[in-house]
Amino acid sequence: MSQVTESSINDAMSKIMDPELGRPITDLKLIDRMTVSDGSVDLEFHLTAPFCPPVFALKIASDIKAGLLSVQGVTSAKVTLRGHYLADAVNKQVNKPAQTQ
């Protein structure tokens, strides 16, 4: 397994766009905290407004999670939205275990 670097994660996060503004979340400085331990990544972020439409909040959170999991060596990712009026619901949805058939 390859070593996960913050640089590779930051590269992946720079491709995640705010759907309303059309700018990368890294340019908007929306990432508040990131920890990397082995293949596990824990990332906290906020949005440009606490009342950002829920569909955009979930889209950004889902894109972040998919982006993290696309980084070589990342085996798990937890994404936490802070400061949004529906943060709890978004966090629950984006971090729910994958359905197995």
N, C-alpha and C positions, 0 to 999 in steps of 0.2 A: 504494500500500500504506500502511496506517495504521501509526503508530508504536505499538509494543508498550510498555506501561507496567507497572511492577511492581505498581501499584495494580490494574490489570485482571487481572493474574495472581493476585494475592492474593484478589481477589473470586472468581475461579474456584476457587481452592484452598479457600476457605471453604465450598464446597459439597461437598467430598470428605469423607465420613464414615468414621470407624473403624467397621468392621462389628460389632465386639464391644462397643464402648463407646457407639456411637450419637452420638458427638460429632465435630465437624469437626476435621480434622487441624491446622488453624490454631490452634484453641483448645487443642489438646494440645501445641502447639509441636513438631511432628514434622519440620518443614522446617528443615534445617541450613544450607543454602546455596543460593542461586539467582543465576544470572548470565543476563543478557539482552543479546544482541548482535544488532542488526538484528531479524530474525524468528526467531532461534534462541534457545531457552531450555535451560539446563542446570540441573537441580534435584537436590539430594541431600537425602535424608531418612532418618530412622530410625523404628523402631516402638516401641511402648510396652514391648516385651520382646524380648530376642534370640531367644527360642524361640517367638515368635508362630506360630500354625499357618500352614504354607506357603500354604494356600489364601487366607488373609486377607492375607498378605504380597503375594502376586501380585495379589489384587483391589485393594488400595490402590495398588500401583505402576501397575497398568493404569488405574485411575480417575484417578490423577494425570496420566498421559500423555494420556489422552483429554481431561481438563480443560484441560491446557496447549494442546493442539491446537485446542480449541474457542475459544480467545481470538483475537479478530480481530487479524490481522497476524502471528500465530505460524505459521511455515512448517515448523519442525522442533523436536523436543523430545527431550532425553535425560534419562532418569530413573535415578537411582542410589540404591539402597538400601544403607545402611551398618549394620554391627553386628549383622546377623542371620545365623544359622548357615547359611542357604541364600541369602545375598545374591547370590553369583555366578550361581546358576541363575536367580533372579528377574530380575536385571539383564539377563542374556542373553535371557531370554524376552520381557521387556517392550520391549527395544530392538531386537529383530530386525527386519530390513527387511520391509516389507509384501510379501506374495505378489502377484505379477502373473500374470495368466492369459493 
